Amino acid sequence: MGLVLIIGCIDEIDLDGTGGGGNKMVVQGQLIKSSPSSVRIRVSRTAEFSGRSLPTAVSGAVVILWDNAGNELQVPEVEPGIYEMEINDDNSDMSVETGGNYMIEVVTSEGSQYQSSMEPLKPVPQADSVSIVIVEREELDLNDQRQLKQYLQFFLHTSLVANESSERASLRWTFESIYRVDETFVPGPGPGPQTCFVSRGLNFDKVVVFNGNEVNSDRLDNFYLVEDELGFKFALGYLLEINQHSLSKGAYEYWDQVSQSVGLSGGLFEATPGRIVGNMSNKNDPNEDVFGYFYASEELKVTRFVTPDEAGRPEDFCSSPVFSGEKVCLACETIQFSTKEKPDYWGQ
């Protein structure tokens, strides 16, 4: 298992907590302490579509990051509705440090001003390891026939207290899986079969959080995080990347509300019942409903590599005579989110 601090990114969650209704402001953002540090903010408005509230990007806004010393940093728009930048000594006098307090301000092209409350940047505890278990369960297939499926489950072992803190942390995790694809050998001239590594987000339909203040221990062991169905993705090795964030009291309460709402509605992409309270507001109109949350944290990246033997040696997709001639097995770079660059910690 490898442990490093990295830059994080915002979850692409189409969730505003309005329970329906359009043209409502949604601002989701995070400041991540790393090397370099980074800030990323997503600004959108809800648009009513077939009974669901879907986001439309808000472009042309002025987005500013503030610290408690009065330093400010304008964050550029890198794609419609996404404002993002790395923060280092070359482009900012702002210091991104644990124990500091930060907020964002968003001024739309129409002149509306939105701001978050000040958020403390929390240190993140160190994780020790990730263990795995294979489970089987019966599920109904598309024809309502019972089918036995296998899943590989991941369990985390981590401290709840960061080195520079005496408090138990409240944590949130996001996940990304990476698997390997080897192209089919085809006789003839050319470079020969290539290898690609394909990244996929995992567990997008759930929010995984834990309140360290609700336990009497400084450790969290055998905590179930996520699972993935066993199959061809595990045939040549599989890497799970776990992003561990430490949340303020307000950030934990927000993501806990999101988690509970997901349970009621059936998924992050369904309409959410009730209002999810965040820390964004209209500076000049406190009665306007504004949704979303801005928070700050260190980010710990925990990795767990699963060998083919640990996964029970499932069949490789491109080694099968049935699929070896498929386009993805002849040109693996055509697979979405694939790269020929081997990920850090592959095989570790």
C-alpha atoms as one frame of an Amber mdcrd trajectory, in Angstrom:
protein
   0.000   0.000   0.000   1.302   3.494  -0.846   0.498   6.720   0.985   0.957
  10.208  -0.490  -0.673  13.625  -0.260  -2.139  14.699  -3.604  -4.344  17.265
  -5.266  -8.005  16.366  -5.112 -10.900  17.137  -7.397 -14.547  17.883  -6.880
 -17.041  15.080  -7.335 -19.242  15.603 -10.353 -22.402  15.257  -8.294 -25.583
  16.594  -9.844 -27.133  17.141  -6.440 -28.424  20.434  -5.136 -30.778  19.431
  -2.357 -33.655  21.514  -3.689 -36.077  18.676  -4.114 -37.051  20.143  -7.499
 -37.241  23.614  -8.993 -35.064  25.475 -11.440 -32.699  28.455 -11.619 -31.268
  27.977  -8.140 -27.586  28.660  -7.517 -25.368  25.678  -6.644 -21.719  26.162
  -5.632 -19.547  23.157  -4.767 -15.882  23.710  -3.964 -12.840  22.528  -2.107
  -9.374  23.744  -1.221  -6.778  20.983  -0.984  -3.424  21.300   0.767  -0.783
  19.391  -1.184   2.338  19.958  -3.289   1.165  22.044  -5.029  -2.085  22.933
  -3.319  -5.192  23.467  -5.431  -8.655  24.975  -5.395 -11.580  23.869  -7.544
 -15.084  25.330  -7.598 -18.077  24.248  -9.659 -20.771  26.915 -10.221 -24.127
  26.006 -11.733 -27.843  26.677 -11.662 -30.566  24.075 -11.554 -32.768  23.639
 -14.606 -36.081  21.824 -14.411 -36.193  18.857 -16.796 -38.802  16.070 -16.693
 -39.379  16.598 -12.976 -35.682  16.591 -12.105 -33.337  19.449 -11.225 -30.279
  19.218 -13.460 -27.350  21.669 -13.350 -26.430  24.169 -16.061 -22.957  25.724
 -15.921 -22.548  29.346 -14.807 -19.771  30.859 -16.924 -18.138  34.268 -16.774
 -18.227  34.588 -12.992 -15.449  36.115 -10.907 -14.407  33.558  -8.285 -12.115
  34.619  -5.442 -10.492  32.555  -2.686  -9.901  34.423   0.574  -7.936  33.528
   3.704  -8.480  34.866   7.224  -5.547  37.297   6.810  -7.364  39.105   3.992
  -5.280  37.661   1.156  -7.225  36.992  -2.020  -6.681  34.887  -5.119  -8.806
  35.029  -8.271  -9.526  31.548  -9.598  -9.754  31.265 -13.408 -12.468  29.442
 -15.334 -10.929  26.401 -17.046 -14.132  25.033 -18.591 -17.767  26.143 -18.450
 -18.741  26.458 -14.800 -15.450  25.001 -13.485 -12.999  27.394 -11.799  -9.695
  25.803 -10.875  -6.006  26.458 -10.287  -2.912  25.174  -8.554  -1.560  27.372
  -5.770   2.188  27.772  -5.305   4.799  30.408  -4.488   5.065  31.411  -8.161
   1.453  32.528  -8.567   0.261  33.513  -5.093   1.269  35.082  -1.801  -1.456
  33.040  -0.136  -0.252  30.276   2.163  -2.378  27.130   2.237  -1.789  25.597
   5.667  -3.571  23.368   8.149  -5.121  25.524  10.863  -5.828  28.347   8.401
  -9.325  29.520   7.521 -10.585  30.087   3.993 -13.724  31.133   2.093 -14.823
  31.735  -1.482 -16.746  34.525  -3.157 -18.573  34.181  -6.485 -19.739  37.232
  -8.442 -21.848  36.361 -11.481 -21.848  38.326 -14.731 -25.232  39.767 -13.640
 -23.641  41.149 -10.479 -25.067  38.719  -7.916 -22.610  38.057  -5.072 -22.396
  34.692  -3.326 -20.046  33.659  -0.540 -19.291  30.772   1.746 -18.635  30.910
   5.455 -15.010  30.670   6.625 -13.862  27.030   6.661 -10.917  25.653   8.661
  -8.365  23.612   6.727  -8.254  20.334   8.615  -5.256  17.973   8.823  -5.891
  14.422   7.647  -5.002  11.326   9.722  -2.625   8.698   8.359  -4.062   5.392
   7.146  -2.284   2.098   7.803  -3.650  -0.399   5.305  -6.567  -1.606   3.207
  -7.749  -5.207   3.479  -9.924  -7.105   1.002 -12.600  -9.797   1.162 -14.396
 -11.670  -1.647 -18.132 -12.115  -1.091 -20.869 -13.855  -3.070 -24.549 -12.980
  -3.287 -27.542 -13.775  -5.422 -28.952 -11.007  -7.597 -31.658 -10.787 -10.221
 -30.443 -10.335 -13.797 -32.262  -8.393 -16.525 -34.556 -11.378 -17.055 -35.406
 -11.575 -13.330 -33.397 -14.775 -13.042 -31.316 -15.348  -9.924 -27.598 -15.177
 -10.582 -24.676 -15.683  -8.205 -22.206 -12.786  -8.375 -18.869 -12.171  -6.683
 -17.635  -8.854  -5.347 -14.333  -7.747  -3.906 -14.846  -5.526  -0.857 -12.321
  -3.053   0.555 -11.903  -2.290   4.267  -9.857   0.592   5.693  -7.599   0.675
   8.745  -6.711   4.238   9.771  -5.946   6.523  12.673  -8.652   9.042  13.504
  -6.212  11.587  14.929  -3.853  13.575  12.694  -0.276  14.063  13.870  -0.733
  17.787  14.521  -4.154  17.435  16.157  -5.624  16.131  19.394  -9.146  15.783
  18.000 -10.704  12.792  16.307 -11.375  13.576  12.679 -14.573  13.262  10.716
 -13.720  11.734   7.362 -15.010  11.476   3.821 -13.727   9.195   1.053 -13.930
   9.143  -2.737 -12.661   6.364  -4.983 -11.133   5.655  -8.367 -10.308   2.262
  -9.854  -7.622   1.528 -12.453  -7.335  -1.702 -14.427  -5.020  -2.952 -17.167
  -5.836  -3.902 -20.756  -3.344  -5.796 -22.967  -4.044  -5.632 -26.679  -4.422
  -8.792 -28.759  -1.298  -9.931 -30.612  -1.713  -9.528 -34.373   1.090 -10.890
 -36.616   2.666  -8.442 -39.006   4.602  -5.168 -39.005   4.026  -2.570 -36.355
   4.903  -1.900 -32.730   3.142  -5.009 -31.454   0.435  -5.183 -28.790   0.256
  -2.216 -26.424  -0.813  -1.963 -22.780  -3.316   0.602 -21.490  -4.504   1.522
 -18.017  -8.151   2.521 -17.678  -9.434   4.774 -14.875 -12.998   4.634 -13.627
 -14.757   6.451 -10.826 -16.233   4.070  -8.288 -19.221   4.384  -5.989 -20.604
   7.548  -7.597 -24.075   6.702  -6.286 -23.038   6.799  -2.622 -21.415   9.199
  -0.160 -19.110   7.566   2.407 -18.494   9.564   5.592 -17.621   8.794   9.216
 -17.968  10.931  12.353 -14.917  10.377  14.563 -16.644  12.192  17.430 -19.167
   9.383  17.798 -16.610   6.768  18.883 -14.332   6.395  21.905 -11.359   5.063
  19.973  -8.585   6.938  18.188  -8.616   4.280  15.462 -10.994   3.063  12.794
 -10.391  -0.542  11.749 -12.130  -2.890   9.312 -14.288  -0.027   8.057 -16.170
  -1.016   4.908 -15.534   1.486   2.131 -16.549   0.180  -1.258 -16.849  -2.896
  -3.477 -16.409  -3.737  -7.146 -17.781  -6.717  -9.043 -15.173  -9.353  -9.783
 -14.524  -9.852 -13.473 -12.146  -9.047 -16.308 -11.034  -5.776 -14.629  -9.120
  -7.841 -12.060  -7.510 -10.222 -14.569  -4.225  -8.315 -15.016  -4.115  -6.375
 -11.758  -6.372  -3.730 -10.237  -5.517  -0.534  -8.360  -7.964   1.202  -6.036
  -7.176   4.834  -5.195  -8.855   6.117  -2.039  -8.948   9.852  -1.349  -9.298
  10.559   2.378 -10.501  14.001   3.491 -10.818  15.427   6.999 -14.007  17.465
   7.410 -14.992  20.367   9.616 -18.139  19.969  11.730 -20.177  21.867   9.135
 -18.736  19.961   6.181 -19.421  16.628   7.863 -23.020  17.629   8.609 -23.490
  18.663   4.975 -22.109  15.444   3.472 -23.983  13.380   6.050 -27.212  15.055
   4.903 -26.278  14.260   1.309 -25.630  10.640   2.278 -29.007  10.318   3.989
 -30.802  11.989   1.073 -29.185   9.576  -1.354 -30.547   6.728   0.722 -34.054
   8.174   0.488 -33.981   9.016  -3.212 -32.096   5.984  -4.516 -28.999   7.688
  -5.897 -27.033  10.883  -6.334 -28.615  11.465  -9.728 -32.189  11.320  -8.502
 -34.219  14.276  -7.250 -33.404  14.835  -3.588 -36.206  15.246  -1.044 -35.980
  18.292   1.177 -33.356  21.015   1.434 -29.713  20.137   2.112 -28.206  22.940
   4.162 -24.792  24.139   2.964 -22.558  27.119   3.752 -23.215  29.266   0.675
 -25.392  32.401   0.703 -26.274  35.445  -1.384 -24.366  38.374   0.132 -27.119
  40.872  -0.717 -30.170  38.629  -0.419 -29.941  36.230   2.550 -33.424  34.892
   1.740 -32.325  33.381  -1.571 -31.914  29.611  -1.529 -28.282  28.829  -2.396
 -27.016  25.249  -2.368 -23.683  23.513  -2.098 -20.676  23.618   0.176 -17.080
  24.863   0.164 -14.600  23.090   2.446 -10.850  22.782   2.968  -8.697  19.782
   3.843  -5.468  17.984   3.362  -5.937  14.973   1.126  -4.391  11.593   1.761
  -4.243   9.196  -1.145  -4.330   5.568  -0.057  -3.750   2.876  -2.687  -4.480
  -0.860  -2.665  -3.194  -3.025  -5.511  -5.053  -6.307  -6.034  -3.080  -9.069
  -7.739  -4.765 -11.522 -10.141  -4.170 -14.300  -7.577  -5.943 -12.331  -4.828
  -8.916 -11.878  -7.156  -9.117 -15.594  -8.041  -7.613 -15.169 -11.525 -10.686
 -14.094 -13.517 -10.536 -14.371 -17.317  -8.887 -11.549 -19.252 -11.355  -9.934
 -21.679  -8.931  -9.631 -24.613  -7.492 -13.126 -24.113 -10.895 -14.646 -24.781
 -11.351 -15.893 -28.375 -14.828 -14.369 -28.284 -13.619 -10.813 -27.657  -9.986
 -10.728 -28.841 -10.982  -9.118 -32.130 -12.955  -6.308 -30.537 -11.805  -2.745
 -31.280 -10.771  -2.109 -27.669  -8.487  -5.166 -27.827  -6.801  -3.970 -31.010
  -6.469  -0.287 -30.042  -6.805   0.062 -26.285  -6.283   3.834 -26.407  -9.809
   4.084 -27.833 -11.183   3.130 -24.407 -12.471   6.219 -22.611 -10.183   7.413
 -19.771  -7.344   5.136 -20.880  -3.627   5.938 -20.920  -0.460   4.059 -21.812
   1.333   5.568 -18.827   1.611   3.124 -15.933   0.109   4.616 -12.752   2.192
   5.295  -9.688   1.941   2.444  -7.172   0.915  -0.085  -9.831   1.966  -3.457
  -8.475   2.703  -2.091  -4.980
